[in-house]
Amino acid sequence: MHSSEPSVDVDAADRMSGISLHMLFTALPEACLLVDHSGRVLLTNPAVQDLFGYTEAEFCTLEIESLIPARFRKHHRSYLNAFLANPGKRSLGDGKGLVMLRRDGQELTVDIALSPIVLPTGLCILVTLDAAARRRQAEQALRISEERLLLAKQAAGLGVFDCDCRRKVIYCDDRLSEICGNGGGRIISHDAFLAIIHPNDRPLFGNALEQATNPDGEGRLHVEFRLRQNATHQASRWVVIVGRVHFKARQATRLVGTVRDITERKIFENNLLVQRNETETFFRQQVALSTASAIAHQLNSPLTAISIYSEVALRTMQQGPLEMDKMKCALEACVMQAQLAGRSLHELLVFLQKGGVQTEALDLNAIVTGVLKDARDAALGEFILLPELQANLPAVHANRVHLQKVLLNLIGNAIEAMRAVCIADAAITVRTESLTEQSMAKVTVQDNGPGLDQEVARHVFEPFFTTKPTGIGIGLPICHALIEANGGHLWVDADYRQGARFCFTLPFA
């Protein structure tokens, strides 16, 4: 694409009294250069001076080759020589545009047309430059790119934001305004955005934002939380934010990222959780039934024998004079069968516990953090997580799966207890600390629910004891057995009155 080339009739110009070639050249709207056959710049007009940043006096000290980047000068010389060998009106660069160099060192691509002009001093070349065509192409490419980005955003349901960290102002696109219920507004203050975050999720968002804006961190934000949708705040929308923080002088200045609605995914995950919990409850019931059946099978024969021998002894006593030999034989048989029952139970327990406990050195704080994230991701309930993790805690020696199972069970029990009485601001605190003198780590899981009375607290670790309508009473006994198998101890703080508090210890590695 070439610009219209200015036509300069030198003979006509000579006939126009009082009007010089310089005046005509200056009046041309296109950016133009007049160079001689050696490439030295003779004349320029204001348009080309603005384009390259040189004054007229500076231009007249240059050769055209100095406006070409060094890597292209060899090709430029060949083009110029070819033109001088066969002068004629033509474009340079085969329509691909020519890269030229501004005074400030920046490169620009222009379309160039060459026209030979014969002056009394000899053959000269009128060079006409058109940067507008290239600019229009760049603008068109930018529009196409923006359209593609918009289509991709719409397909993914993404909202885009740009947060000014210093002014605490968030610039939103239309999709993010829709997600936030901002009524089409494109600007929202940081405080206004915090106000629509679910109260239980604000600590989580605050911690994630603090880590992202820490200049010693990675500067990445990735967090899932809920946004409140109406004045009564009954409806919530789950979103995930992914962003990158920009720093200047170790200060966060800008946060740019995307927001995506993940409500449907969370509903799907919650349905899976319900199904998983139902399956686990059924499995526990089957385990309890199988265990009870195994115990009954092992005890049935000894108990039957004990009953028979006891009945024989009783009848012997009721028939008059005691037959000591017969009585002794019956009682010895009872003792033998009782011992057999004891051995059978012991053998059953050994069978159930075969394989031993595989332990390893574990980062207790990392395990707790992971379990809390899993509990939250699994949408176990409406609760505020308050982790209180001692820094630089030594590693513990335990089985990873056992530890995760115990923590999930204790947290799940706390949630169910608070849900049963509709606690408004349900909170769960998980604390880790070092018991240096005992070479143990202590973990505390406490809630602000109804708590446990003294009578219940005495029986919580007994098999098949439960206060839940659908419970079977083996969760806490299993937890107790797992902690004991890992060399620790699990207990309930019966004196705690602000809710329920369970504690357990594990040995340091």
C-alpha positions in Angstrom: 0.0 0.0 0.0 1.6 3.3 -1.1 0.8 6.9 -0.3 -0.1 9.3 -3.1 3.2 10.7 -4.2 3.6 14.5 -4.4 4.2 15.8 -7.8 6.9 18.5 -8.2 7.2 20.2 -11.5 10.5 22.0 -11.3 10.0 23.9 -14.6 6.7 25.2 -13.3 8.3 26.1 -10.1 11.0 28.1 -11.9 8.3 30.0 -13.8 6.5 31.0 -10.5 8.2 34.2 -9.5 9.0 34.6 -5.9 8.2 31.0 -5.0 11.3 28.8 -4.2 11.6 25.0 -4.3 12.1 25.2 -0.5 8.7 26.9 0.0 6.9 24.3 -2.1 8.7 21.4 -0.3 7.8 22.8 3.1 4.1 23.0 2.1 3.8 19.3 1.2 1.6 17.5 3.8 3.5 14.2 3.4 6.8 13.5 5.1 9.4 14.1 2.4 13.1 14.1 2.0 15.1 15.4 -1.0 18.5 13.6 -1.4 21.1 13.8 -4.0 22.5 10.8 -5.9 25.1 10.2 -3.2 22.4 9.9 -0.5 23.1 13.3 1.2 19.9 15.0 2.6 19.3 18.3 0.8 15.8 19.4 1.9 13.2 18.3 4.5 9.8 19.4 5.4 8.1 19.8 8.9 6.3 16.5 8.6 9.4 14.4 8.2 11.1 16.5 10.9 8.3 15.6 13.4 8.5 12.0 12.3 12.2 11.5 12.9 12.8 14.1 15.6 15.6 16.0 13.8 15.6 19.8 13.0 16.0 20.9 9.4 19.6 22.0 10.1 20.4 18.6 11.7 18.9 16.7 8.7 21.1 18.6 6.2 24.2 17.2 7.9 23.0 13.6 7.5 23.1 11.0 4.8 20.0 8.9 4.2 21.9 5.8 5.2 22.2 7.2 8.8 18.4 6.8 9.1 18.7 3.1 8.4 19.5 0.6 11.2 23.0 -0.8 10.8 21.8 -4.3 10.1 19.8 -3.2 7.0 22.3 -0.7 5.4 23.8 -3.3 3.1 20.4 -4.0 1.6 19.6 -0.3 1.4 22.7 0.4 -0.6 21.7 -2.3 -3.1 18.2 -0.8 -3.4 19.7 2.7 -3.9 22.2 1.5 -6.6 19.4 -0.3 -8.4 17.3 2.8 -8.4 20.1 5.0 -9.7 20.8 2.5 -12.5 17.3 2.8 -13.7 15.6 5.9 -12.2 11.8 5.8 -12.1 8.9 6.3 -9.9 8.6 3.3 -7.6 8.2 2.0 -4.1 11.1 0.7 -2.0 11.0 -2.6 -0.1 8.5 -4.5 -2.3 5.6 -3.2 -0.2 6.9 -4.8 3.0 7.8 -1.5 4.6 11.2 -0.1 5.4 12.6 0.0 8.9 14.1 3.4 9.7 15.7 5.0 12.8 14.5 8.0 14.7 16.8 10.5 16.4 16.0 8.9 19.8 17.0 5.4 18.6 13.5 4.0 18.2 12.8 2.1 15.0 9.7 2.7 12.9 8.4 0.9 9.8 7.2 3.1 7.0 6.1 2.8 3.4 8.5 4.6 1.0 8.0 5.9 -2.5 10.9 7.2 -4.7 10.6 9.8 -7.4 13.6 11.0 -9.6 13.9 14.8 -9.9 16.4 16.5 -12.3 17.7 19.8 -10.9 20.3 22.0 -12.3 22.7 20.5 -9.8 22.0 17.0 -11.1 19.8 14.0 -10.4 18.0 14.1 -7.0 15.6 11.7 -5.4 12.3 12.7 -3.7 11.7 10.3 -0.8 8.1 10.2 0.4 7.4 8.4 3.7 4.0 7.2 4.9 3.9 5.9 8.5 0.1 6.2 8.7 -0.5 3.0 6.7 1.8 1.0 9.1 0.1 2.6 12.1 -3.3 1.7 10.7 -2.2 -1.9 10.2 -0.9 -2.0 13.8 -4.1 -0.6 15.0 -6.1 -3.1 13.0 -3.9 -5.9 14.4 -4.5 -4.6 17.9 -8.2 -4.5 17.4 -8.2 -8.1 16.1 -6.1 -9.1 19.1 -8.5 -7.4 21.5 -11.5 -9.1 19.8 -9.8 -12.5 20.2 -9.0 -11.7 23.9 -12.6 -10.6 24.4 -14.0 -13.8 22.8 -11.6 -15.9 25.0 -12.7 -14.1 28.1 -16.4 -14.6 27.3 -15.9 -18.3 26.5 -14.0 -18.8 29.9 -16.4 -16.5 31.8 -13.4 -14.5 33.0 -13.6 -11.0 34.6 -10.4 -8.9 34.5 -9.3 -6.4 37.1 -6.4 -3.9 37.5 -5.9 -2.8 41.1 -4.0 0.4 42.0 -2.4 -0.7 45.3 -1.5 2.8 46.4 -4.9 4.4 45.8 -6.7 1.2 46.8 -8.9 1.4 43.7 -9.9 -1.6 41.5 -10.7 -1.1 37.8 -13.1 -3.8 36.5 -14.3 -4.9 33.2 -18.0 -5.6 32.5 -17.9 -9.2 33.5 -16.2 -8.6 36.8 -18.8 -5.8 37.5 -21.5 -8.4 36.8 -19.9 -10.9 39.1 -19.5 -8.4 41.9 -23.1 -7.0 41.4 -21.6 -3.6 40.9 -24.4 -2.3 38.8 -22.2 -1.8 35.7 -19.7 0.3 37.5 -16.2 0.0 36.3 -14.4 1.3 39.4 -14.8 -0.1 42.9 -12.8 0.8 46.1 -10.8 -1.8 48.0 -13.1 -1.3 51.0 -16.2 -1.8 49.0 -14.8 -5.0 47.5 -14.0 -6.3 51.0 -17.6 -5.5 52.1 -19.1 -8.0 49.5 -16.7 -10.8 50.5 -18.4 -13.4 52.8 -17.4 -12.5 56.4 -16.0 -16.0 57.0 -13.8 -15.7 54.0 -12.3 -12.3 54.7 -9.4 -13.6 56.9 -8.6 -16.1 54.1 -8.6 -13.4 51.4 -6.6 -11.0 53.7 -3.9 -13.6 54.3 -3.6 -14.5 50.6 -3.4 -10.8 49.7 -0.8 -10.1 52.3 1.4 -13.0 51.1 1.0 -11.8 47.4 2.0 -8.2 48.2 5.0 -9.3 50.3 8.1 -8.1 48.3 10.0 -11.1 49.5 7.4 -13.5 48.1 6.5 -14.6 44.6 4.0 -11.8 44.0 1.3 -14.2 42.9 -2.3 -14.3 44.2 -4.5 -17.4 44.0 -7.4 -17.7 46.3 -11.0 -19.0 46.3 -13.8 -17.4 48.4 -17.4 -16.3 48.4 -19.0 -13.0 47.3 -22.4 -12.0 48.9 -25.0 -11.3 46.2 -27.8 -9.3 47.8 -28.7 -7.0 50.7 -29.8 -9.9 52.9 -26.5 -11.8 52.1 -28.3 -15.1 51.9 -27.0 -16.0 48.5 -23.2 -16.4 47.9 -21.2 -16.9 44.7 -17.9 -18.7 44.7 -15.1 -17.1 42.8 -11.4 -17.8 42.2 -8.9 -14.9 41.8 -5.6 -15.4 40.0 -3.3 -12.3 39.8 0.2 -11.0 39.6 1.6 -8.2 41.8 3.9 -5.5 40.4 6.4 -3.9 42.7 8.4 -0.6 42.7 11.0 0.1 45.3 9.8 -3.0 47.2 6.3 -1.5 47.4 3.3 -3.2 45.7 2.0 -0.8 43.2 -0.3 -2.8 40.9 -2.2 -6.0 41.0 -3.6 -7.4 37.7 -5.5 -10.6 37.3 -8.7 -12.4 36.5 -11.8 -13.5 38.4 -13.8 -16.6 37.5 -17.2 -17.8 38.9 -16.7 -21.4 40.2 -20.1 -21.7 41.9 -21.2 -24.6 39.8 -18.0 -26.4 40.5 -18.4 -25.9 44.2 -21.9 -27.3 44.1 -20.7 -30.3 42.2 -17.9 -30.8 44.8 -20.4 -30.5 47.6 -22.6 -33.1 46.1 -19.6 -35.4 45.8 -18.8 -34.8 49.4 -22.3 -35.8 50.5 -22.0 -39.0 48.5 -18.6 -39.7 49.9 -19.8 -39.1 53.5 -22.7 -41.4 53.0 -20.4 -44.1 51.5 -18.0 -43.7 54.4 -20.8 -44.0 57.0 -22.0 -47.1 55.3 -18.4 -48.5 55.2 -18.0 -47.7 58.9 -21.3 -49.5 59.7 -20.1 -52.5 57.7 -16.7 -52.5 59.5 -18.5 -52.3 62.8 -20.8 -55.1 61.8 -18.0 -57.3 60.5 -15.9 -56.6 63.7 -18.8 -57.4 65.9 -19.5 -60.6 63.9 -15.9 -61.7 64.2 -15.9 -61.0 68.0 -19.1 -62.9 68.4 -17.8 -65.8 66.4 -14.6 -66.0 68.5 -16.5 -65.7 71.8 -19.6 -67.8 71.0 -18.0 -71.3 71.6 -16.2 -70.4 74.9 -19.2 -68.5 76.3 -21.5 -71.5 75.4 -19.1 -73.9 77.1 -18.8 -71.6 80.2 -22.6 -71.5 80.3 -22.9 -75.3 80.2 -20.2 -75.9 82.8 -21.7 -73.2 85.1 -25.1 -74.9 84.8 -23.6 -78.3 85.7 -21.9 -76.8 88.8 -25.2 -75.1 89.8 -27.2 -78.3 89.5 -24.5 -80.2 91.4 -24.9 -77.7 94.3 -28.7 -78.0 94.2 -28.8 -81.8 94.3 -27.7 -82.2 97.9 -24.2 -83.2 99.1 -21.5 -81.6 97.0 -19.5 -83.9 94.7 -16.2 -82.0 95.0 -14.6 -83.7 92.0 -17.5 -83.0 89.8 -17.7 -79.3 91.0 -13.9 -78.9 90.5 -14.1 -80.3 87.0 -16.9 -77.9 86.1 -15.1 -74.8 87.5 -11.8 -75.7 85.9 -13.6 -76.0 82.5 -15.1 -72.6 83.1 -11.7 -71.1 83.7 -10.2 -72.8 80.7 -13.0 -71.6 78.4 -12.6 -68.0 79.8 -8.9 -68.1 79.0 -9.7 -69.4 75.5 -12.0 -66.5 75.0 -9.2 -64.1 76.1 -6.7 -65.7 73.7 -9.2 -65.6 70.8 -9.7 -61.8 71.3 -6.0 -61.2 71.5 -5.4 -63.2 68.3 -8.2 -61.3 66.6 -6.7 -57.9 67.6 -3.2 -59.1 66.4 -4.8 -60.1 63.1 -6.5 -56.7 62.6 -3.4 -54.8 63.5 -0.9 -56.8 61.4 1.6 -55.0 59.3 2.5 -52.4 62.0 2.5 -48.6 61.7 4.7 -47.1 59.0 6.0 -43.7 60.4 8.2 -41.0 59.0 9.5 -37.5 60.0 6.7 -35.1 59.2 6.3 -31.3 59.1 3.3 -31.0 61.5 2.4 -27.4 60.5 2.4 -28.4 56.8 0.1 -31.4 57.6 -2.3 -29.1 59.5 -2.3 -26.5 56.8 -3.0 -29.1 54.1 -5.8 -30.7 56.2 -7.4 -27.2 56.8 -7.3 -26.5 53.1 -8.8 -29.9 52.3 -11.5 -29.3 54.9 -12.3 -25.9 53.3 -12.2 -27.1 49.7 -14.5 -30.0 50.6 -17.0 -27.4 51.9 -17.5 -29.3 55.2 -19.5 -26.4 56.6 -19.8 -22.7 57.3 -16.9 -22.0 59.6 -14.0 -19.6 60.2 -10.5 -21.2 60.4 -8.2 -19.8 62.9 -4.8 -21.6 62.6 -2.3 -20.8 65.4 0.9 -22.6 64.3 4.1 -22.4 66.3 7.0 -21.3 64.0 10.0 -23.5 63.6 8.3 -26.5 65.2 10.5 -29.7 65.1 9.4 -32.5 62.9 7.2 -35.3 64.4 7.5 -39.0 64.0 4.1 -40.3 62.8 2.1 -41.9 60.0 0.9 -39.3 57.5 -2.4 -40.9 56.7 -3.2 -41.6 60.4 -2.5 -37.9 61.3 -4.6 -36.6 58.5 -7.5 -38.9 59.4 -7.4 -37.8 63.0 -7.4 -34.1 62.2 -10.2 -34.4 59.6 -12.3 -36.4 62.1 -11.9 -33.9 64.9 -12.6 -30.9 62.6 -15.6 -32.7 61.1 -17.0 -33.4 64.6 -16.6 -29.8 65.5 -18.4 -28.6 62.4 -21.3 -31.0 63.0 -21.7 -30.0 66.6 -21.8 -26.3 65.7 -24.1 -26.9 62.8 -26.6 -28.8 65.0 -27.2 -25.7 67.2 -26.8 -23.1 64.4 -23.8 -21.2 65.7 -23.8 -17.9 63.9 -20.0 -17.3 63.8 -18.8 -20.9 63.9 -15.0 -20.9 64.4 -12.4 -23.7 64.6 -9.0 -23.1 66.1 -6.2 -25.5 65.4 -3.1 -24.8 67.4 0.4 -26.5 67.4 3.0 -26.1 70.1 6.1 -27.7 71.4 6.3 -29.6 74.7 10.1 -29.4 74.9 10.5 -31.2 78.2 8.4 -34.2 77.0 10.0 -34.1 73.5 6.5 -34.0 72.1 4.4 -31.8 69.9 0.9 -30.9 71.0 -2.1 -30.2 68.7 -5.3 -28.6 69.9 -8.5 -28.6 68.0 -11.2 -26.4 69.6 -14.5 -24.9 68.6 -17.1 -22.4 69.9 -20.0 -24.8 69.8 -22.1 -26.3 72.6 -19.2 -28.3 74.1 -19.4 -31.6 76.1 -20.8 -32.2 79.5 -18.8 -34.1 82.1 -20.7 -37.3 81.6 -20.3 -37.4 77.8 -16.6 -36.4 78.1 -16.0 -39.6 80.2 -17.4 -41.9 77.5 -16.4 -40.2 74.2 -13.6 -42.7 73.5 -15.6 -45.8 74.3 -16.5 -47.9 71.2 -20.1 -47.5 70.0 -20.8 -44.5 72.3 -22.4 -41.7 70.3 -24.6 -38.7 70.8 -25.4 -38.3 67.1 -28.8 -39.7 65.8 -27.0 -41.3 62.9 -23.6 -42.0 64.5 -22.2 -45.4 65.3 -19.6 -44.3 67.8 -16.3 -45.6 66.3 -14.8 -42.3 65.0 -13.2 -41.1 68.2 -12.2 -44.6 69.4 -10.4 -45.1 66.1 -8.7 -41.7 66.4 -7.6 -42.6 70.0 -6.2 -45.9 68.8 -4.4 -44.3 65.8 -2.7 -41.6 68.0 -1.7 -44.3 70.6 -0.3 -46.4 67.8 1.9 -43.4 66.8 3.3 -43.0 70.3 1.1 -40.2 71.3 -2.0 -39.6 73.4 -5.5 -38.1 72.6 -7.8 -36.6 75.2 -10.7 -34.2 75.7 -10.4 -31.2 77.9 -13.5 -31.7 80.0 -12.9 -28.3 81.8 -13.1 -26.2 78.7 -16.4 -24.4 78.7 -16.4 -22.2 75.5 -17.0 -25.2 73.3 -15.2 -28.5 72.8 -11.5 -28.9 73.0 -9.6 -32.0 71.9 -5.8 -32.4 72.3 -3.2 -34.9 71.2 0.5 -35.3 71.3 3.1 -36.9 69.0 6.7 -37.6 69.6 9.4 -35.5 67.9 11.4 -37.3 65.2 
